[in-house]
Amino acid sequence: MLEGDFLIGESLFSATSTESFSAIEDLHCLRFAAAQMKPILMADAALTQLYIAVLEDTLRYKMRREYGFQNLDAAARYQEFRALFGKAEARIPQNQIASYIGITKESLSRIRKNLASR
């Protein structure tokens, strides 16, 4: 996630949550009990529409990620990463970028070198 992005944890649409978050920079975060928040979201039409829009955006993002892992090579996944997060790339540790695209830090270095020499 980048500055200004909005994230909803999976507990709003699942009875259990296995997710965890790690921040590389300071952030502002709200934590709330999903069981208490969901009825509030569903009671107001505008909030329900916002909730649906966020869920749809999340689903599209996850589908693009899944497609990338199934159909793109590491270099293409890195280029996708740059398209999405390029403005923040210099602030993100190389090992986390490599992990995000499913490769080793050394493979990422080779991809970067190959792209730079083109």
C-alpha positions as CSV (number, residue, x, y, z in Angstrom):
1,M,0.0,0.0,0.0
2,L,1.1,3.5,-0.7
3,E,0.4,6.8,1.1
4,G,-3.2,7.7,0.8
5,D,-4.3,4.1,0.1
6,F,-7.1,2.5,2.0
7,L,-7.0,-1.1,3.3
8,I,-9.7,-3.2,4.8
9,G,-8.6,-6.4,6.6
10,E,-10.2,-9.7,5.7
11,S,-12.1,-9.9,9.0
12,L,-14.9,-7.8,7.6
13,F,-15.8,-10.6,5.2
14,S,-14.4,-13.7,7.0
15,A,-15.1,-15.2,10.4
16,T,-11.3,-15.7,10.8
17,S,-8.3,-13.7,9.9
18,T,-4.9,-15.0,9.1
19,E,-3.4,-11.8,7.8
20,S,-0.7,-9.6,9.2
21,F,0.8,-6.3,8.2
22,S,4.3,-4.9,8.2
23,A,5.0,-1.2,7.7
24,I,8.3,0.2,6.3
25,E,7.3,3.7,7.1
26,D,5.1,5.5,9.7
27,L,1.4,5.1,9.1
28,H,-2.0,6.0,10.5
29,C,-4.1,3.0,11.3
30,L,-7.5,2.4,12.7
31,R,-8.3,-0.9,14.4
32,F,-11.9,-1.9,15.2
33,A,-14.0,-4.9,15.9
34,A,-15.3,-6.2,12.6
35,A,-18.3,-7.7,14.2
36,Q,-19.4,-4.3,15.4
37,M,-18.3,-2.4,12.3
38,K,-20.1,-4.5,9.6
39,P,-23.6,-3.8,10.9
40,I,-22.8,-0.1,10.8
41,L,-21.6,-0.4,7.2
42,M,-24.7,-2.3,6.1
43,A,-27.1,0.1,7.8
44,D,-26.2,3.0,5.6
45,A,-26.6,2.9,1.9
46,A,-23.6,5.1,1.1
47,L,-21.3,3.2,3.5
48,T,-22.6,-0.1,2.0
49,Q,-21.7,1.2,-1.5
50,L,-18.3,2.3,-0.3
51,Y,-17.8,-1.2,1.3
52,I,-18.7,-2.9,-2.0
53,A,-16.4,-0.6,-4.0
54,V,-13.5,-1.4,-1.7
55,L,-14.2,-5.1,-1.9
56,E,-14.4,-5.0,-5.7
57,D,-11.1,-3.1,-5.9
58,T,-9.5,-5.6,-3.6
59,L,-10.8,-8.5,-5.7
60,R,-9.5,-6.9,-8.9
61,Y,-6.1,-6.4,-7.3
62,K,-5.9,-10.0,-6.1
63,M,-7.0,-11.3,-9.5
64,R,-4.3,-9.3,-11.2
65,R,-1.7,-10.7,-8.7
66,E,-2.9,-14.2,-9.3
67,Y,-2.8,-13.8,-13.0
68,G,0.8,-12.4,-12.8
69,F,2.0,-15.3,-10.8
70,Q,0.4,-17.8,-13.2
71,N,1.2,-16.2,-16.5
72,L,4.0,-13.7,-16.2
73,D,7.7,-14.3,-15.8
74,A,9.7,-12.5,-13.1
75,A,10.8,-9.6,-15.2
76,A,7.2,-8.9,-16.3
77,R,6.0,-9.1,-12.6
78,Y,8.7,-6.6,-11.7
79,Q,7.5,-4.3,-14.5
80,E,4.0,-4.7,-13.1
81,F,5.3,-3.8,-9.7
82,R,7.0,-0.7,-11.1
83,A,3.8,0.3,-12.8
84,L,1.8,0.1,-9.6
85,F,4.4,1.3,-7.1
86,G,7.2,2.9,-9.1
87,K,7.0,6.3,-7.3
88,A,7.8,4.4,-4.0
89,E,10.3,1.9,-5.3
90,A,13.3,3.7,-3.9
91,R,11.8,3.7,-0.5
92,I,11.0,-0.1,-0.4
93,P,13.8,-2.5,0.6
94,Q,14.9,-4.7,-2.2
95,N,14.2,-7.9,-0.3
96,Q,10.5,-6.8,0.1
97,I,10.1,-6.0,-3.6
98,A,11.6,-9.4,-4.4
99,S,9.3,-11.2,-2.0
100,Y,6.3,-9.3,-3.4
101,I,7.0,-10.5,-6.9
102,G,8.0,-14.0,-5.7
103,I,11.7,-14.1,-6.5
104,T,15.0,-13.9,-4.6
105,K,16.8,-10.6,-4.0
106,E,19.6,-11.8,-6.3
107,S,17.2,-12.5,-9.1
108,L,15.7,-9.0,-8.7
109,S,19.2,-7.6,-9.0
110,R,19.7,-9.4,-12.3
111,I,16.4,-8.3,-13.6
112,R,17.2,-4.7,-12.7
113,K,20.6,-4.9,-14.3
114,N,19.1,-6.4,-17.5
115,L,16.4,-3.7,-17.8
116,A,19.0,-1.0,-17.2
117,S,21.3,-2.3,-20.0
118,R,18.5,-2.1,-22.6
